[in-house]
């Protein structure tokens, strides 16, 4: 499984620059690299991708996407626009992702990481105008 430092709010890869100016992906290893940084990884994104894939068509609605993000982040304010089954699926995915971070990094995911995972998995979805 691969882990990368996130580039900020998108959860994308923070590319490392080589001496020749080329960008490369540096795989971050739990126990070797500092757990204080913000990381995203293959397993967390795969978990959320599977859930998001089950209601992808609904995420084109910006209100629905915002409600889904709130549910995934564990926010108290989740508008009723979000279907209960989707809410439960997102909460379950979050619990699984929490376990991945505990297993690999010996800590729960930081809020910035959860935000980044959600954005990484949904960034390609075009919002209806």
N, C-alpha and C positions, 0 to 999 in steps of 0.2 A: 504494500500500500504506500502511496506517495503522500507527502505533506509538503505544503508550501507556505511561506510567509505571505499573508494577504497584503494587497496593495492599498487597502483602505476600505471604503464603504462597498465596493463592488465584490469583494471577496476573491478577486482575481489574483493571478500570480504576481508577486513582487520579483521581477526578473533581476538576476545578478549580472553585473557587467564584468566581462572578462577584460584582460589587458588589451586585447585586439579590438575592443569596442563592441564585440558581439554579445548579445544577451543569452543567458543560459538559465535553465531551471535548476535551482539548488534544492535537492531533496532534503528536507529537515527531518532529523531523526529524534524521536522521543528518547530522553535520557542523555543524548549527546548535545542537542541544541537547547537553548534556554526556553523553559516553559512560560516565561514572562512575555514572550512575543505573541502576536496574533497569527494563528495558523488556520488553514483550511486544508481539507484532504479528500482523497478519493472516496473513502468510505462514508464520511458524513454527507458529501454531495450525492453519492449514489442512493443513500437512504432517502433523502429529501426528493431527489429526482423521481423515484418510483411513486411517491405520494403525489407530487405535482402532476405527474403524467396522467393520473386518474381523473383530474378535473382541469386539464390544461385550457380547454375552451372557455371555462368560466373566468380564468385569470386575465382575459383580455379586458374585462371590466375593471377599471381602476379602483372602484370602491370594494369590489370583491377581493382583488389582490391585496389591498391594504388590510382588509379584515383577516385574510389568510395569514399575512405577515404578523399581525398582532397575535393571532392564535399561536403561531409557531414560536414567537418570542416570549410567550407566556404573559402577555399584557392582560390586564384586568378588563380593559375596554375592547371587547370584540363585538362589533356590530352584528345584529341578528341577520344581516344579509348573507352571512356565511352559513352554508348548510351544516347541520350538526355532524353528519358523517365526515365531511371534509375537516371540520374542526377537530374531531376526535382523531382522525388520521394524522393531522399535523402535530397534535399533542403527543401521539404515540411515536411519531418520527423524532420529535424533539427528545423524548425520553431515551430512545435508542442512541441518538447522537450524543447525549450526555454520557451514556455508558461508554461510548467509544473514547471520548476525551478522558474519562476517568481511567480507563484501561491503558490508553497510550501515553497521556501526558500527566496522569496522576492528579488531575484537577477537572473541575467542570469547565465547559466552554465559557469564554468571556462573552459579554453581550455583543461586542464588536464582531466576534467570530460568528455568532448566530446570525447577526444582521448580514454579514458577508456571505454566509452559506445561502441564505434565502435569496439575496440579490444575484449571486452567482448562478443559482438554479432557475431564476425567473427573468433574467435580464434580456433574454432573446424574445420575450413575449411582447408583441406590439399591443399597446393600449388603444382601445377604441376612443375616438375623439368625442 
